[in-house]
Amino acid sequence: MGKGTTLEVASTPNLDRWAAEGCLGQVHPVAPGVTPGSGPGHLGLFGYDPLKFEIGRGILSALGIGFEIKPGDVAARANFASLDASGNVTDRRAGRIPTETCVRLCEILRKIDLGDVELFVEPEKEHRAGVVFRGPGLSGALHDTDPQVTGVPPLKVQTLQDDEATKKTAAIVQNFLDQAFELLKNEQPANGMLLRGFDSFEALPTLQELCKVTPAAIATYPMYKGVSRLVGMDILEAGDVPETEVDCLEKHWNDYDFYYFHIKKTDSYGEDGNFDSKVHVLESVDALLPRIEALNPDVICVSGDHSTPCKMKAHSFHPVPVLMRGDLVRVDASTAFTENQAACGGLGTMQACDLLPVMMAHAGKLEKFGA
């Protein structure tokens, strides 16, 4: 990892050519110095200020798997996790168990009885699941039980505000977790569960309303489908790998005028600290870019919802590089798509929620302001 970042090490001739033909910059997903979750990171990219529109990861997980969430429901995103004999977390992702195992474990946890509160435990993908609590007088104002580190036990459910609805919900969720840990105790490696991103459902203004576009999402992972559905995008069935995602884009190219195209594995390998595999994903996706270019989009923008350096094995506070290419883009002096060149690019540094208006302007979609 001493040779540079994965973007610097990877051989990406198409991204580098796009950089030379376009303009680079960088964005802060939330604010300088703030490490974003994937939810607020994506909301920023879609033009929503994540400090104004705070959406818990649980809501995004539920929407991502197509769950029919209702007003008043409280949702949390769950990680199946590994615990040692002392009850300390040894792996927050249980070795990224197969999705088939996640499905089986969710079926076990649906047996839990919470009285007059209805429980839904739905598999997402690999070690991730969605948990939804439905009943009268519930609140999503709860702390995560995920300690975000290993070597310590899962956290007990704590409230974010002092009211009866929140206290009631905290007791219900702790009851669920107590029963869940009992049911999972003999499972390996997924003998525990961590919950985070508690929230209750509230609709957002859509991209159709705000930007007058007809948007579609091409993503392989449920959470990203969830945040896309939340802002009004149609979710296209795109398979599980970048090649089939490009197939999907080509198939539907004339059906929409705004596409969100997501690549997951760069993030996953960053979280795993797997430098070589992250480089390989960048190179394999770069080889597919001529197919996207051949569709002749007005504007192409390449960026991310957050940085995930292999050195940190986690999301980070670093600004995210941006590449923009199109007929109205002022070409800068960039010659390669790297973090260092992006920091010096002509787009400058901006908040992520300002990027979408800049894209719309370069596509000729914004009218003059004022006389």
NUMI-317822 format. One record per residue (C-alpha): x, y, z; residue number from 1; residue in three letters. Coordinates in Angstrom, 3 decimals, decimal comma. Layout:
BEGIN
X Y Z NUM ALA $
...
***
This chain:
BEGIN
0,000 0,000 0,000 1 MET $
3,007 2,286 -0,144 2 GLY $
2,753 2,790 -3,923 3 LYS $
-0,210 5,162 -3,806 4 GLY $
-3,979 4,934 -3,785 5 THR $
-5,872 2,292 -5,725 6 THR $
-6,838 4,916 -8,313 7 LEU $
-3,156 5,797 -8,756 8 GLU $
-2,025 2,175 -9,038 9 VAL $
-4,828 0,842 -11,232 10 ALA $
-4,449 0,884 -15,008 11 SER $
-7,512 2,884 -16,107 12 THR $
-6,853 4,211 -19,623 13 PRO $
-10,499 5,082 -20,272 14 ASN $
-10,999 6,998 -17,031 15 LEU $
-7,721 8,796 -17,657 16 ASP $
-8,813 9,688 -21,194 17 ARG $
-12,136 10,976 -19,858 18 TRP $
-10,193 13,060 -17,317 19 ALA $
-8,083 14,567 -20,115 20 ALA $
-11,214 15,283 -22,162 21 GLU $
-13,164 16,647 -19,215 22 GLY $
-12,716 18,296 -15,849 23 CYS $
-11,920 17,052 -12,346 24 LEU $
-12,801 18,212 -8,855 25 GLY $
-13,709 16,827 -5,472 26 GLN $
-16,704 16,804 -3,133 27 VAL $
-17,309 16,614 0,601 28 HIS $
-20,208 14,145 0,989 29 PRO $
-21,556 15,847 4,123 30 VAL $
-19,089 18,480 5,362 31 ALA $
-15,297 18,810 5,655 32 PRO $
-13,933 16,329 8,145 33 GLY $
-17,180 14,367 8,447 34 VAL $
-17,121 10,629 7,727 35 THR $
-20,402 9,773 5,958 36 PRO $
-22,494 6,658 5,941 37 GLY $
-23,682 5,379 2,582 38 SER $
-27,160 6,835 3,118 39 GLY $
-26,182 10,484 3,612 40 PRO $
-23,386 10,069 1,063 41 GLY $
-25,869 9,059 -1,618 42 HIS $
-28,432 11,672 -0,663 43 LEU $
-25,716 14,278 -1,165 44 GLY $
-24,906 12,939 -4,636 45 LEU $
-28,609 13,070 -5,508 46 PHE $
-28,771 16,760 -4,565 47 GLY $
-30,255 16,462 -1,068 48 TYR $
-28,412 18,154 1,784 49 ASP $
-27,812 15,222 4,174 50 PRO $
-27,769 17,612 7,140 51 LEU $
-31,350 18,596 6,280 52 LYS $
-32,637 15,224 5,069 53 PHE $
-31,509 12,726 7,698 54 GLU $
-32,630 9,228 6,724 55 ILE $
-31,708 6,207 8,830 56 GLY $
-30,017 3,276 7,131 57 ARG $
-32,846 1,021 8,273 58 GLY $
-35,371 2,841 6,084 59 ILE $
-33,049 2,571 3,089 60 LEU $
-32,512 -1,146 3,689 61 SER $
-36,254 -1,773 3,887 62 ALA $
-36,942 0,187 0,711 63 LEU $
-34,019 -1,501 -1,016 64 GLY $
-35,482 -4,973 -0,644 65 ILE $
-38,897 -3,767 -1,782 66 GLY $
-40,467 -3,946 1,676 67 PHE $
-43,778 -2,091 1,850 68 GLU $
-42,865 0,217 4,685 69 ILE $
-45,652 2,308 6,234 70 LYS $
-45,784 5,579 8,164 71 PRO $
-44,990 4,890 11,805 72 GLY $
-42,874 1,803 11,089 73 ASP $
-39,459 1,775 12,755 74 VAL $
-36,699 0,140 10,721 75 ALA $
-33,083 -0,761 11,440 76 ALA $
-30,322 -2,179 9,321 77 ARG $
-28,910 -5,413 10,794 78 ALA $
-25,502 -7,022 10,487 79 ASN $
-25,150 -10,660 11,427 80 PHE $
-21,903 -10,716 13,407 81 ALA $
-19,448 -13,075 15,108 82 SER $
-18,958 -13,053 18,893 83 LEU $
-16,370 -14,847 21,023 84 ASP $
-17,050 -16,831 24,197 85 ALA $
-16,952 -13,638 26,236 86 SER $
-19,591 -11,976 24,081 87 GLY $
-17,173 -9,606 22,368 88 ASN $
-17,497 -8,853 18,646 89 VAL $
-14,781 -10,547 16,591 90 THR $
-16,213 -9,801 13,116 91 ASP $
-18,902 -7,170 12,521 92 ARG $
-19,869 -8,871 9,247 93 ARG $
-19,628 -12,558 10,233 94 ALA $
-17,180 -13,199 7,402 95 GLY $
-19,708 -11,843 4,879 96 ARG $
-21,812 -14,995 5,139 97 ILE $
-23,557 -16,184 1,952 98 PRO $
-26,950 -14,660 1,277 99 THR $
-28,479 -18,127 1,553 100 GLU $
-27,328 -18,310 5,175 101 THR $
-28,752 -14,858 5,836 102 CYS $
-32,131 -16,008 4,475 103 VAL $
-32,135 -19,029 6,807 104 ARG $
-31,207 -16,962 9,857 105 LEU $
-33,912 -14,403 9,110 106 CYS $
-36,474 -17,195 8,988 107 GLU $
-35,329 -18,287 12,471 108 ILE $
-35,622 -14,785 13,903 109 LEU $
-39,149 -14,317 12,572 110 ARG $
-40,268 -16,734 15,320 111 LYS $
-39,658 -14,031 17,927 112 ILE $
-42,840 -12,871 19,697 113 ASP $
-43,066 -9,170 20,577 114 LEU $
-46,689 -9,117 21,706 115 GLY $
-48,762 -6,440 19,991 116 ASP $
-45,775 -5,263 17,905 117 VAL $
-45,457 -6,880 14,483 118 GLU $
-41,937 -7,947 13,532 119 LEU $
-40,423 -8,275 10,070 120 PHE $
-36,902 -9,675 9,573 121 VAL $
-35,969 -9,551 5,899 122 GLU $
-32,708 -10,692 4,256 123 PRO $
-30,823 -8,049 2,308 124 GLU $
-27,558 -9,534 1,000 125 LYS $
-24,657 -11,474 2,520 126 GLU $
-24,496 -10,538 6,238 127 HIS $
-27,025 -7,697 6,014 128 ARG $
-30,724 -7,751 6,821 129 ALA $
-33,543 -5,333 7,513 130 GLY $
-35,581 -5,374 10,729 131 VAL $
-38,913 -3,530 10,900 132 VAL $
-41,092 -2,999 13,970 133 PHE $
-44,766 -2,122 13,363 134 ARG $
-47,157 -1,080 16,092 135 GLY $
-48,773 1,892 17,816 136 PRO $
-46,695 4,679 19,328 137 GLY $
-43,188 3,707 18,192 138 LEU $
-40,155 5,984 17,794 139 SER $
-36,988 5,678 15,704 140 GLY $
-34,908 7,835 18,067 141 ALA $
-32,539 5,066 19,135 142 LEU $
-28,766 4,692 19,230 143 HIS $
-27,061 1,955 17,205 144 ASP $
-26,136 -1,270 18,959 145 THR $
-23,185 -1,704 16,583 146 ASP $
-20,044 -0,575 18,454 147 PRO $
-18,254 -0,127 15,070 148 GLN $
-15,156 -1,875 16,457 149 VAL $
-14,191 -5,411 17,446 150 THR $
-13,056 -6,629 20,845 151 GLY $
-16,054 -5,190 22,711 152 VAL $
-19,609 -6,456 23,232 153 PRO $
-22,608 -5,177 21,255 154 PRO $
-24,135 -2,072 22,785 155 LEU $
-27,400 -2,140 24,678 156 LYS $
-30,288 -0,220 23,143 157 VAL $
-30,179 3,429 24,228 158 GLN $
-32,606 6,274 23,521 159 THR $
-31,794 9,521 21,734 160 LEU $
-34,620 11,416 23,401 161 GLN $
-36,498 11,185 26,704 162 ASP $
-40,137 10,433 25,882 163 ASP $
-42,452 7,525 26,464 164 GLU $
-42,642 6,399 22,822 165 ALA $
-38,852 6,172 22,561 166 THR $
-38,489 4,391 25,906 167 LYS $
-41,208 1,935 24,866 168 LYS $
-39,500 1,256 21,540 169 THR $
-36,092 0,791 23,181 170 ALA $
-37,558 -1,882 25,457 171 ALA $
-39,179 -3,654 22,496 172 ILE $
-35,959 -3,627 20,449 173 VAL $
-33,900 -4,881 23,410 174 GLN $
-36,430 -7,680 23,898 175 ASN $
-36,013 -8,591 20,234 176 PHE $
-32,213 -8,628 20,523 177 LEU $
-32,235 -10,706 23,718 178 ASP $
-34,364 -13,342 21,995 179 GLN $
-32,302 -13,098 18,796 180 ALA $
-29,003 -13,741 20,589 181 PHE $
-30,518 -16,780 22,284 182 GLU $
-31,675 -18,187 18,935 183 LEU $
-28,327 -17,466 17,270 184 LEU $
-25,963 -18,609 20,035 185 LYS $
-25,111 -21,952 18,411 186 ASN $
-24,738 -20,576 14,894 187 GLU $
-21,283 -20,148 13,371 188 GLN $
-19,963 -17,729 12,324 189 PRO $
-23,125 -15,604 12,629 190 ALA $
-23,918 -15,994 16,336 191 ASN $
-24,861 -12,365 16,969 192 GLY $
-26,608 -9,346 15,498 193 MET $
-25,845 -5,617 15,408 194 LEU $
-28,467 -2,982 14,640 195 LEU $
-27,918 0,522 13,300 196 ARG $
-29,611 3,282 11,384 197 GLY $
-32,893 3,296 13,326 198 PHE $
-35,514 5,565 11,826 199 ASP $
-39,200 5,912 11,105 200 SER $
-40,478 6,431 7,578 201 PHE $
-41,133 9,859 6,033 202 GLU $
-41,416 10,541 2,292 203 ALA $
-39,015 12,928 0,497 204 LEU $
-39,630 15,244 -2,478 205 PRO $
-38,634 13,284 -5,579 206 THR $
-36,108 14,011 -8,301 207 LEU $
-39,003 14,201 -10,751 208 GLN $
-40,453 17,068 -8,708 209 GLU $
-37,165 18,826 -8,019 210 LEU $
-35,279 18,356 -11,306 211 CYS $
-37,962 17,446 -13,860 212 LYS $
-36,074 14,316 -14,880 213 VAL $
-37,146 10,716 -15,408 214 THR $
-34,564 8,844 -13,325 215 PRO $
-33,573 5,186 -13,075 216 ALA $
-31,161 3,306 -10,821 217 ALA $
-28,826 0,508 -11,868 218 ILE $
-27,371 -1,093 -8,757 219 ALA $
-26,728 -4,598 -7,477 220 THR $
-27,070 -3,986 -3,737 221 TYR $
-30,390 -3,488 -1,924 222 PRO $
-29,423 -0,445 0,167 223 MET $
-28,566 1,581 -2,929 224 TYR $
-31,825 0,539 -4,528 225 LYS $
-33,515 1,768 -1,349 226 GLY $
-32,074 5,268 -1,393 227 VAL $
-32,831 5,438 -5,129 228 SER $
-36,450 4,433 -4,566 229 ARG $
-36,720 7,001 -1,764 230 LEU $
-35,904 9,855 -4,184 231 VAL $
-38,245 8,572 -6,898 232 GLY $
-36,041 6,514 -9,205 233 MET $
-37,276 3,445 -11,029 234 ASP $
-35,223 0,402 -10,021 235 ILE $
-33,977 -1,605 -13,006 236 LEU $
-33,088 -5,285 -12,758 237 GLU $
-29,401 -5,284 -13,568 238 ALA $
-27,994 -8,644 -12,454 239 GLY $
-25,108 -8,947 -10,011 240 ASP $
-21,968 -7,841 -11,862 241 VAL $
-20,832 -4,704 -13,733 242 PRO $
-21,131 -6,429 -17,122 243 GLU $
-24,843 -7,085 -16,630 244 THR $
-25,296 -3,577 -15,258 245 GLU $
-23,979 -2,191 -18,548 246 VAL $
-26,267 -4,608 -20,415 247 ASP $
-29,174 -3,118 -18,459 248 CYS $
-28,097 0,446 -19,229 249 LEU $
-27,922 -0,314 -22,952 250 GLU $
-31,316 -2,028 -22,901 251 LYS $
-33,097 0,873 -21,204 252 HIS $
-31,100 3,793 -22,618 253 TRP $
-34,040 5,387 -24,439 254 ASN $
-36,470 4,942 -21,535 255 ASP $
-35,000 7,505 -19,089 256 TYR $
-32,988 10,724 -19,121 257 ASP $
-31,074 10,317 -15,838 258 PHE $
-29,208 7,206 -14,735 259 TYR $
-27,552 6,379 -11,439 260 TYR $
-25,051 3,560 -12,069 261 PHE $
-23,478 2,008 -8,972 262 HIS $
-20,419 -0,223 -8,512 263 ILE $
-20,300 -1,898 -5,087 264 LYS $
-17,113 -3,946 -4,907 265 LYS $
-14,706 -1,003 -4,710 266 THR $
-16,337 -0,172 -1,372 267 ASP $
-16,427 -3,787 -0,145 268 SER $
-12,769 -4,421 -0,921 269 TYR $
-11,852 -1,105 0,677 270 GLY $
-13,620 -2,162 3,881 271 GLU $
-11,792 -5,498 3,757 272 ASP $
-8,426 -3,795 3,202 273 GLY $
-8,018 -5,817 0,001 274 ASN $
-5,915 -3,423 -2,082 275 PHE $
-5,210 -5,734 -5,031 276 ASP $
-8,856 -6,744 -5,466 277 SER $
-9,991 -3,126 -5,345 278 LYS $
-7,457 -2,309 -8,066 279 VAL $
-8,768 -5,228 -10,135 280 HIS $
-12,374 -3,969 -9,866 281 VAL $
-11,328 -0,488 -10,989 282 LEU $
-9,522 -1,958 -13,980 283 GLU $
-12,365 -4,288 -14,948 284 SER $
-14,951 -1,495 -14,761 285 VAL $
-12,676 0,816 -16,748 286 ASP $
-12,677 -1,739 -19,574 287 ALA $
-16,483 -1,438 -19,779 288 LEU $
-16,578 2,347 -20,102 289 LEU $
-16,415 2,487 -23,929 290 PRO $
-19,814 0,772 -23,984 291 ARG $
-21,264 3,566 -21,836 292 ILE $
-19,501 6,227 -23,905 293 GLU $
-20,976 4,755 -27,091 294 ALA $
-24,464 5,664 -25,833 295 LEU $
-23,437 9,335 -26,174 296 ASN $
-24,741 10,786 -22,896 297 PRO $
-24,901 14,586 -22,575 298 ASP $
-22,917 14,457 -19,331 299 VAL $
-20,959 11,687 -17,651 300 ILE $
-20,081 12,153 -13,998 301 CYS $
-17,897 9,681 -12,089 302 VAL $
-17,681 9,945 -8,311 303 SER $
-18,615 8,142 -5,095 304 GLY $
-20,698 8,504 -1,958 305 ASP $
-17,610 8,362 0,269 306 HIS $
-13,965 7,312 0,312 307 SER $
-13,063 3,847 1,630 308 THR $
-9,254 3,647 1,869 309 PRO $
-7,859 0,123 2,191 310 CYS $
-5,478 1,501 4,809 311 LYS $
-8,422 2,378 7,070 312 MET $
-10,705 -0,554 6,180 313 LYS $
-13,639 1,816 6,679 314 ALA $
-15,421 4,847 5,306 315 HIS $
-13,293 7,952 5,690 316 SER $
-13,563 11,724 5,924 317 PHE $
-11,471 12,333 2,805 318 HIS $
-13,016 14,320 -0,059 319 PRO $
-14,173 12,209 -3,004 320 VAL $
-12,757 12,771 -6,511 321 PRO $
-15,162 13,787 -9,282 322 VAL $
-14,816 13,524 -13,061 323 LEU $
-17,226 15,335 -15,388 324 MET $
-17,237 14,981 -19,173 325 ARG $
-19,570 16,543 -21,752 326 GLY $
-19,834 19,060 -24,590 327 ASP $
-20,256 22,049 -22,249 328 LEU $
-17,541 21,005 -19,780 329 VAL $
-14,490 23,293 -19,675 330 ARG $
-11,498 21,012 -20,148 331 VAL $
-8,873 21,506 -17,440 332 ASP $
-5,230 20,395 -17,249 333 ALA $
-6,012 16,955 -15,790 334 SER $
-4,412 13,937 -17,423 335 THR $
-5,513 11,095 -15,105 336 ALA $
-8,373 10,338 -12,721 337 PHE $
-6,608 10,337 -9,359 338 THR $
-7,207 11,988 -6,010 339 GLU $
-4,247 14,342 -6,355 340 ASN $
-5,246 15,550 -9,811 341 GLN $
-8,868 15,908 -8,697 342 ALA $
-7,761 18,177 -5,853 343 ALA $
-6,285 20,542 -8,457 344 CYS $
-9,086 20,217 -11,026 345 GLY $
-11,151 22,943 -12,606 346 GLY $
-14,377 21,955 -10,849 347 LEU $
-12,799 22,832 -7,520 348 GLY $
-14,073 21,541 -4,195 349 THR $
-17,780 21,608 -3,390 350 MET $
-20,413 19,997 -1,208 351 GLN $
-21,780 16,816 -2,767 352 ALA $
-25,330 18,212 -2,785 353 CYS $
-24,146 20,942 -5,187 354 ASP $
-22,861 18,419 -7,739 355 LEU $
-26,239 17,500 -9,258 356 LEU $
-27,112 21,122 -10,164 357 PRO $
-23,679 21,439 -11,796 358 VAL $
-24,366 18,280 -13,809 359 MET $
-27,809 19,577 -14,818 360 MET $
-26,276 22,886 -15,923 361 ALA $
-23,677 21,125 -18,068 362 HIS $
-26,485 19,110 -19,659 363 ALA $
-28,222 22,383 -20,581 364 GLY $
-31,178 21,654 -18,290 365 LYS $
-31,193 24,781 -16,101 366 LEU $
-32,737 28,110 -17,023 367 GLU $
-31,192 31,518 -16,434 368 LYS $
-31,786 32,964 -12,977 369 PHE $
-33,219 36,472 -12,940 370 GLY $
-33,614 39,069 -15,683 371 ALA $
***
